[in-house]
Each structure stands twice: as structure tokens, then as C-alpha cells.
Amino acid sequence: MKYQDEYRDPALAQSLVSEIHKQARHKWVLMEICGGQTHTLMRYGIDDLLPANVELVHGPGCPVCVTPLETIDRAITIASQPEVIFVSYGDMLRVPGSQSDLFRVKALGGDVRITYSPMEAVNIARRNRHRQVVFFAVGFETTAPANAMAVYQAKREGLTNFSLLVSHVLVPPAIRLLLQSPANRVQGFIAPGHVCTVMGYSEYEALASEFRIPFVVGGFEPLDLLQATSMLVRQLEAGRHEVENQYVRSVTREGNRAARQRMLEVFQPWDMKWRGIGEIPLSGYRLREEYAAHDAARIFGLSTTSVAEPAECIAAQVLQGLKKPTDCPAFGKRCTPDLPLGAPMVSSEGACAAYYQYRRHALTELQTV
């Protein structure tokens, strides 16, 4: 547990909590972007440890949650075809489409396989050259380099039976949309550490300057998030709007240049629809023309359709930090991990799943260690 326990020390946590209480003289609303950060906040009850005038709200940093219904339906259509091996991360199998989900396809006999790496999907394509192998390439900038390398390798080897169904989304354009909204309440952001490990944090400097709002790149352990919160509150109380890096053990300003180079060789930015939010300009990736032969949407001739969200689900408001999962009348009743109305209840990074898993307990680990 070394390198984890040292970031979960209760005494250090209480010291940071006391520091935040002393710092916060005004009311501040802060947003963590990444769903992994949301789960840490809920698991350890960090939001309950903060002063009443420091509120944490949750952002759209769950790639499974923002994958459009139309894309889920495309995945189901492809996976239902008998000549296809459809490969995906496990989270995606339980995300509801408009009529079904990928688990249902698998139960009905579709060859749907769970993997932990896109290169595993390439290996499947090597072993099954008589069948089309489609990998569901979902994620933020974090997973894009690995997916880019997979399709790059497939092209290099001449694996014409390997393709990607791409649903990559980018963080900075989504933040810009939130900040431009008249309903925005957020005054400071904990930027996503994993994304910044790849991309660096220079992209956030323009946002901080334009909107006069501070960013702190944060890690995923309790002390990371408490320190990032303290750094944000310190900036806000001093009237500063800079980009600071709390997650120095993993993130540099430039990020991983080699990973970015491969990613941008294979993908190009384009306008992307986010589930429950709508289309955001240049907020996603698609395969470049040189890799069109590995684009599953083109191979299977899938058209673009529009599908309405369930009227009862408030996931869009949760993803924009306008409401908490517990504000939803269906939460824990008509919407559970077994019978979800929306993706945030089934994703391992979803805010609704975090509240369902951890907010049913009276005490939290950090408070009882």
C-alpha cells in the first residue's frame, strides 16, 4: 500500500481541512472535472469535511456518461451482426441505449467481449482475420493515445478487419461551454490529473485568463483533492486566476509529447455531441482520412440519428454541476445500478453511481480510520 497510504493519512487530512476552514472567508463553488475524483470525494466524505461556504459540484468528466445515446445505439447495431466481434471496456456494456444495451446483445448471442486494452482487440483481430473486430474507442484525452496506437498498428500490419467506433471527447471545450452558460455557478476548477498527464495543462491557461477563473490540476487520492481545494480557495480569496499543478508527481505543463504526437497523427478534432448536453464545437476526435478504412461508422454505413433522452433522467444537469444526484426523484428508486435510467448510474466514474455506492453509509473511511 506504499504510495497510497501516504496520500490517505487522516492526520494530514485533518490539517488540510483546518487550513481550508481558516482560508475560506467567502462562499465558493468548486467543480472537480474527473469522475474518478468524484468517487474519491464521495468515498471519503471530503465534501462533508469542508466548511459550509465551500461547495463541491461535479462536472462532465465521465466519458461513459457523456457518450451519446445515438453512439450506444450504433454500437448495439454493429455488435448485433453475426460476422462481428465487438470489443469494449466493461463499463459500456451496461449503459442504456434507446431500446437496449450491449449486455442484452451479448445475452442474445452477440460476440461481445470485455477488454482492458485496445491492443487486446488488435490481437483478437490477428487471430480472427475472417471476422470484423470493432473496438469501442471511448474516453477523454487519457485513452486516446492507446486507441490511436492500436489503429496505427492495425494499419501498419494490414489488418483490414480491425476498426474503431470512436467516441472520444475533450475536456477544455466542455469547460468553455460550462463557463459560457448563464446558469454557471462554478468559480474554480480541479482539473483532471489523468488527462493532464497526457495533455499537460497549458490549454487551461487560456481559459483561466479569458474567464478569470482559477484551475488546479489535482490527483485522485484524498490528500490530493484536499490540497487542490486548499490551493483553489487560496487563489480565490486572493483574487487570483492562475493554473497551478498539485499533481506534480504525474503532470508537467507539456504533458506526454510522444503520446500527443501519435494521437494527433491518427485523430483530428471535430464537433461532438455530449449525452444530455448537446453538440460542443471541436470537443471530440474522429479518425483522420488516412485511417478511414478503420472507421467502423463508415465500414458499416451507419447514419447519424437523433434520440431523445429519458424525460425523468436529470443526468444533463448533474453533468453540468447544476444539480446533485440526490436531487433526482428517481435516484435509488426507479434508477439504480441494476435498472439505470442514465449512464451516470452505471459507470465506474459516474456521479450517480458514486452517490449510490457511498452516500448510503453513515460514516466514511477517512473519518473512521
C-alpha positions as CSV (number, residue, x, y, z in Angstrom):
1,M,0.0,0.0,0.0
2,K,3.0,2.3,-0.1
3,Y,2.4,5.4,-2.3
4,Q,-1.3,5.1,-1.5
5,D,-1.4,5.2,2.3
6,E,0.8,8.3,2.4
7,Y,-2.0,10.1,0.5
8,R,-4.7,8.9,2.8
9,D,-3.2,9.9,6.2
10,P,-6.0,11.1,8.5
11,A,-3.8,13.5,10.5
12,L,-2.6,15.2,7.3
13,A,-6.1,15.3,6.0
14,Q,-7.4,17.0,9.2
15,S,-4.6,19.5,8.9
16,L,-5.6,20.4,5.3
17,V,-9.3,20.6,6.4
18,S,-8.4,23.0,9.2
19,E,-6.4,25.1,6.7
20,I,-9.3,25.3,4.3
21,H,-11.6,26.4,7.2
22,K,-9.2,29.2,8.0
23,Q,-8.8,30.3,4.4
24,A,-12.4,30.3,3.3
25,R,-13.9,33.7,4.2
26,H,-16.4,33.9,1.3
27,K,-18.7,31.4,-0.4
28,W,-17.1,29.5,-3.2
29,V,-18.4,26.8,-5.6
30,L,-15.7,24.5,-7.0
31,M,-16.0,21.8,-9.6
32,E,-13.9,18.6,-9.9
33,I,-13.9,17.5,-13.6
34,C,-13.0,13.9,-13.4
35,G,-15.4,11.2,-12.3
36,G,-12.5,9.3,-10.6
37,Q,-12.1,12.4,-8.4
38,T,-15.9,12.4,-7.7
39,H,-15.7,8.8,-6.4
40,T,-12.8,9.7,-4.1
41,L,-14.7,12.7,-2.7
42,M,-17.8,10.6,-2.0
43,R,-15.9,7.6,-0.7
44,Y,-14.0,9.6,1.9
45,G,-16.7,12.1,2.7
46,I,-14.4,15.0,1.8
47,D,-17.3,17.4,0.9
48,D,-18.7,16.9,4.4
49,L,-15.4,17.9,5.9
50,L,-15.2,21.2,4.2
51,P,-16.7,24.5,5.6
52,A,-20.3,25.2,4.6
53,N,-19.2,28.1,2.4
54,V,-17.1,25.8,0.1
55,E,-19.4,23.7,-2.1
56,L,-18.1,21.0,-4.5
57,V,-20.1,20.2,-7.6
58,H,-19.4,17.5,-10.1
59,G,-18.5,18.0,-13.8
60,P,-18.9,16.1,-17.0
61,G,-15.6,14.1,-16.6
62,C,-17.1,10.7,-17.1
63,P,-16.6,9.6,-20.7
64,V,-19.0,6.8,-20.4
65,C,-21.7,9.2,-19.1
66,V,-21.4,11.7,-21.9
67,T,-21.3,9.1,-24.8
68,P,-24.4,10.0,-26.8
69,L,-27.4,7.7,-26.9
70,E,-27.0,7.6,-30.7
71,T,-23.5,6.2,-30.3
72,I,-24.7,3.5,-27.9
73,D,-27.3,2.5,-30.5
74,R,-24.7,2.4,-33.2
75,A,-22.6,0.1,-31.0
76,I,-25.6,-2.2,-30.5
77,T,-26.3,-2.3,-34.2
78,I,-22.7,-3.3,-35.0
79,A,-22.4,-5.8,-32.2
80,S,-25.7,-7.5,-33.2
81,Q,-24.2,-8.5,-36.6
82,P,-23.1,-12.2,-36.8
83,E,-19.8,-11.5,-38.5
84,V,-18.7,-9.0,-35.9
85,I,-16.6,-9.4,-32.7
86,F,-17.4,-6.3,-30.7
87,V,-14.8,-5.4,-28.0
88,S,-15.3,-2.9,-25.3
89,Y,-14.4,-1.7,-21.8
90,G,-16.7,-3.3,-19.3
91,D,-18.5,-0.1,-18.2
92,M,-20.0,0.4,-21.7
93,L,-21.9,-2.9,-21.7
94,R,-24.4,-1.7,-19.1
95,V,-25.0,1.8,-20.5
96,P,-28.6,2.0,-21.7
97,G,-29.2,2.9,-25.3
98,S,-32.6,4.0,-26.5
99,Q,-34.0,0.4,-26.5
100,S,-31.4,-2.0,-25.2
101,D,-27.7,-2.3,-24.1
102,L,-24.6,-4.3,-25.1
103,F,-25.2,-6.8,-22.3
104,R,-28.5,-7.6,-23.9
105,V,-26.8,-8.1,-27.2
106,K,-24.3,-10.5,-25.6
107,A,-27.1,-12.4,-23.8
108,L,-28.9,-12.9,-27.2
109,G,-25.8,-14.5,-28.7
110,G,-23.7,-11.5,-29.9
111,D,-20.0,-11.9,-29.7
112,V,-19.3,-9.0,-27.3
113,R,-16.1,-9.2,-25.4
114,I,-14.7,-7.1,-22.5
115,T,-11.1,-6.0,-22.6
116,Y,-8.8,-3.7,-20.6
117,S,-6.7,-2.5,-23.6
118,P,-7.3,-1.7,-27.3
119,M,-4.2,-3.8,-28.1
120,E,-6.1,-6.8,-26.9
121,A,-8.7,-6.1,-29.6
122,V,-5.8,-5.9,-32.2
123,N,-4.7,-9.3,-31.0
124,I,-8.2,-10.7,-31.4
125,A,-8.3,-9.3,-35.0
126,R,-5.0,-11.0,-35.7
127,R,-6.5,-14.4,-34.6
128,N,-9.8,-13.9,-36.4
129,R,-9.0,-12.4,-39.8
130,H,-12.2,-13.8,-41.3
131,R,-14.3,-11.6,-39.0
132,Q,-14.7,-7.9,-38.4
133,V,-13.3,-6.8,-35.0
134,V,-14.6,-3.5,-33.7
135,F,-13.2,-1.8,-30.6
136,F,-15.4,0.8,-28.9
137,A,-13.0,3.7,-28.5
138,V,-14.5,5.7,-25.7
139,G,-12.8,8.2,-23.4
140,F,-11.2,11.6,-22.9
141,E,-7.7,12.5,-24.0
142,T,-6.4,10.0,-21.4
143,T,-7.3,6.9,-23.5
144,A,-6.9,8.4,-27.0
145,P,-3.1,7.7,-27.3
146,A,-3.6,4.0,-26.7
147,N,-6.5,3.8,-29.1
148,A,-4.5,5.7,-31.7
149,M,-1.6,3.3,-31.3
150,A,-4.0,0.4,-31.8
151,V,-5.3,1.6,-35.1
152,Y,-1.9,2.8,-36.2
153,Q,-0.5,-0.7,-35.6
154,A,-3.5,-2.3,-37.4
155,K,-2.9,-0.2,-40.4
156,R,0.8,-0.9,-40.3
157,E,0.1,-4.7,-40.3
158,G,-2.6,-4.5,-42.9
159,L,-5.3,-5.7,-40.5
160,T,-8.3,-4.7,-42.6
161,N,-10.6,-6.5,-40.3
162,F,-9.9,-4.1,-37.3
163,S,-11.8,-0.9,-36.8
164,L,-12.7,1.7,-34.1
165,L,-16.2,3.0,-33.2
166,V,-14.9,6.4,-32.0
167,S,-16.5,8.4,-29.2
168,H,-13.6,10.5,-27.9
169,V,-14.3,13.8,-26.1
170,L,-12.1,16.6,-25.0
171,V,-12.2,18.4,-21.6
172,P,-11.3,22.1,-22.4
173,P,-14.2,22.7,-24.9
174,A,-16.7,21.3,-22.3
175,I,-15.3,23.7,-19.6
176,R,-15.7,26.6,-22.0
177,L,-19.3,25.6,-22.6
178,L,-20.0,25.5,-18.8
179,L,-18.4,28.9,-18.3
180,Q,-20.3,30.5,-21.1
181,S,-23.6,29.3,-19.7
182,P,-25.8,31.9,-17.9
183,A,-26.6,29.2,-15.3
184,N,-22.9,28.6,-14.4
185,R,-22.1,28.7,-10.7
186,V,-18.6,27.4,-10.8
187,Q,-15.8,29.7,-9.6
188,G,-12.8,27.4,-9.6
189,F,-11.9,24.0,-11.2
190,I,-10.0,21.0,-10.1
191,A,-8.6,19.9,-13.5
192,P,-8.4,16.2,-14.3
193,G,-5.0,14.8,-13.4
194,H,-5.1,11.8,-15.8
195,V,-6.0,14.0,-18.8
196,C,-3.3,16.5,-17.9
197,T,-0.7,13.7,-17.6
198,V,-1.2,13.3,-21.4
199,M,-2.0,16.8,-22.5
200,G,-0.3,18.9,-19.9
201,Y,-2.1,22.0,-18.6
202,S,-1.2,24.8,-21.0
203,E,-4.7,24.5,-22.5
204,Y,-6.3,25.7,-19.3
205,E,-4.2,28.8,-19.1
206,A,-6.2,30.5,-21.9
207,L,-9.4,29.6,-20.1
208,A,-8.1,30.9,-16.8
209,S,-7.2,34.2,-18.4
210,E,-10.3,34.6,-20.5
211,F,-12.8,33.8,-17.8
212,R,-10.7,35.0,-14.9
213,I,-11.1,31.7,-13.0
214,P,-8.5,29.6,-11.3
215,F,-7.6,26.0,-12.1
216,V,-5.6,23.5,-10.0
217,V,-4.6,20.2,-11.6
218,G,-5.5,17.6,-9.0
219,G,-4.7,14.0,-8.3
220,F,-7.1,11.3,-7.1
221,E,-6.3,10.5,-3.5
222,P,-7.9,12.2,-0.6
223,L,-4.9,14.4,0.2
224,D,-4.6,15.3,-3.4
225,L,-8.1,16.6,-3.5
226,L,-7.9,18.4,-0.2
227,Q,-4.7,20.1,-1.2
228,A,-6.1,21.1,-4.6
229,T,-9.2,22.5,-2.8
230,S,-7.0,24.5,-0.5
231,M,-5.0,25.8,-3.4
232,L,-8.1,26.9,-5.2
233,V,-9.6,28.6,-2.1
234,R,-6.3,30.4,-1.6
235,Q,-6.4,31.8,-5.1
236,L,-10.0,32.8,-4.9
237,E,-9.6,34.6,-1.6
238,A,-6.6,36.5,-3.1
239,G,-8.4,37.4,-6.3
240,R,-6.0,35.4,-8.5
241,H,-6.9,33.3,-11.5
242,E,-4.0,31.1,-12.4
243,V,-3.3,27.5,-13.4
244,E,-1.5,25.6,-10.6
245,N,-0.3,22.0,-10.5
246,Q,-1.0,20.0,-7.4
247,Y,-0.4,16.6,-9.2
248,V,3.3,17.2,-9.7
249,R,4.3,13.6,-9.3
250,S,2.5,12.8,-12.6
251,V,1.8,16.0,-14.5
252,T,4.0,18.6,-16.3
253,R,3.0,21.6,-18.2
254,E,3.8,20.0,-21.6
255,G,2.4,16.6,-20.8
256,N,3.4,13.5,-22.7
257,R,4.6,14.9,-26.1
258,A,5.2,11.5,-27.7
259,A,1.6,10.3,-26.8
260,R,0.1,13.5,-28.1
261,Q,2.0,13.3,-31.4
262,R,0.8,9.8,-32.1
263,M,-2.8,10.7,-31.0
264,L,-2.9,13.7,-33.4
265,E,-1.4,11.7,-36.2
266,V,-4.4,9.4,-36.1
267,F,-7.2,11.6,-34.8
268,Q,-8.4,15.1,-35.7
269,P,-10.7,17.4,-33.6
270,W,-14.4,17.7,-34.7
271,D,-17.7,18.8,-33.3
272,M,-19.1,16.3,-30.9
273,K,-22.4,15.7,-29.2
274,W,-22.3,15.0,-25.5
275,R,-25.1,13.0,-23.9
276,G,-27.5,15.2,-22.2
277,I,-25.6,18.4,-23.0
278,G,-25.7,18.7,-26.8
279,E,-23.1,19.4,-29.5
280,I,-19.9,21.2,-28.4
281,P,-17.7,22.6,-31.2
282,L,-14.4,20.8,-31.6
283,S,-14.9,18.8,-28.5
284,G,-14.2,15.4,-29.9
285,Y,-11.9,13.3,-32.0
286,R,-12.5,11.4,-35.2
287,L,-10.2,9.3,-37.3
288,R,-8.2,11.2,-40.0
289,E,-8.9,10.4,-43.6
290,E,-5.8,8.3,-43.8
291,Y,-7.4,5.9,-41.3
292,A,-10.9,5.9,-42.8
293,A,-10.5,2.2,-43.7
294,H,-10.5,1.5,-39.9
295,D,-13.6,3.7,-39.1
296,A,-16.4,1.4,-38.0
297,A,-19.1,4.0,-38.6
298,R,-18.0,4.2,-42.3
299,I,-17.5,0.5,-42.7
300,F,-21.0,-0.4,-41.5
301,G,-22.6,2.6,-43.2
302,L,-24.2,4.0,-40.0
303,S,-26.2,7.1,-40.4
304,T,-26.5,9.9,-37.8
305,T,-29.8,9.9,-36.0
306,S,-31.2,11.9,-33.0
307,V,-32.5,10.1,-30.0
308,A,-34.4,11.7,-27.1
309,E,-33.1,11.2,-23.5
310,P,-35.5,9.7,-20.9
311,A,-37.6,12.6,-19.6
312,E,-37.2,11.6,-16.0
313,C,-33.4,11.5,-16.0
314,I,-31.6,14.7,-14.8
315,A,-28.1,13.4,-15.8
316,A,-27.5,16.5,-18.0
317,Q,-28.0,18.8,-15.0
318,V,-25.8,16.6,-12.9
319,L,-23.0,16.6,-15.5
320,Q,-23.1,20.4,-15.7
321,G,-22.8,20.8,-11.9
322,L,-26.3,22.3,-11.7
323,K,-27.8,19.5,-9.6
324,K,-26.6,16.7,-7.3
325,P,-27.7,13.1,-8.0
326,T,-29.8,13.1,-4.8
327,D,-31.8,16.0,-6.3
328,C,-33.3,13.4,-8.8
329,P,-36.7,12.0,-7.7
330,A,-35.7,8.7,-9.3
331,F,-32.4,8.3,-7.6
332,G,-32.1,5.0,-5.7
333,K,-35.7,4.2,-6.5
334,R,-36.6,4.0,-10.2
335,C,-32.9,4.5,-11.1
336,T,-30.4,2.0,-9.6
337,P,-27.2,0.4,-10.9
338,D,-29.3,-2.7,-11.8
339,L,-32.0,-0.7,-13.6
340,P,-30.4,2.6,-14.6
341,L,-32.2,5.5,-16.4
342,G,-28.9,7.1,-17.4
343,A,-25.2,6.3,-17.8
344,P,-24.0,8.2,-14.6
345,M,-25.7,5.4,-12.5
346,V,-23.7,2.6,-14.1
347,S,-20.3,4.0,-15.0
348,S,-17.5,3.4,-12.5
349,E,-16.8,7.2,-12.8
350,G,-20.5,8.3,-12.8
351,A,-21.6,10.8,-10.1
352,C,-24.9,9.0,-9.5
353,A,-23.0,5.7,-9.0
354,A,-20.7,7.4,-6.5
355,Y,-23.6,8.7,-4.5
356,Y,-25.5,5.4,-4.7
357,Q,-22.4,3.5,-3.5
358,Y,-21.2,5.7,-0.8
359,R,-23.9,8.0,0.4
360,R,-26.0,5.2,1.8
361,H,-23.4,4.8,4.6
362,A,-23.4,7.0,7.7
363,L,-19.6,7.1,8.2
364,T,-16.8,7.3,5.7
365,E,-13.4,5.7,5.6
366,L,-11.4,8.8,6.1
367,Q,-13.5,9.9,9.1
368,T,-13.2,6.5,10.8
369,V,-9.6,5.5,10.1
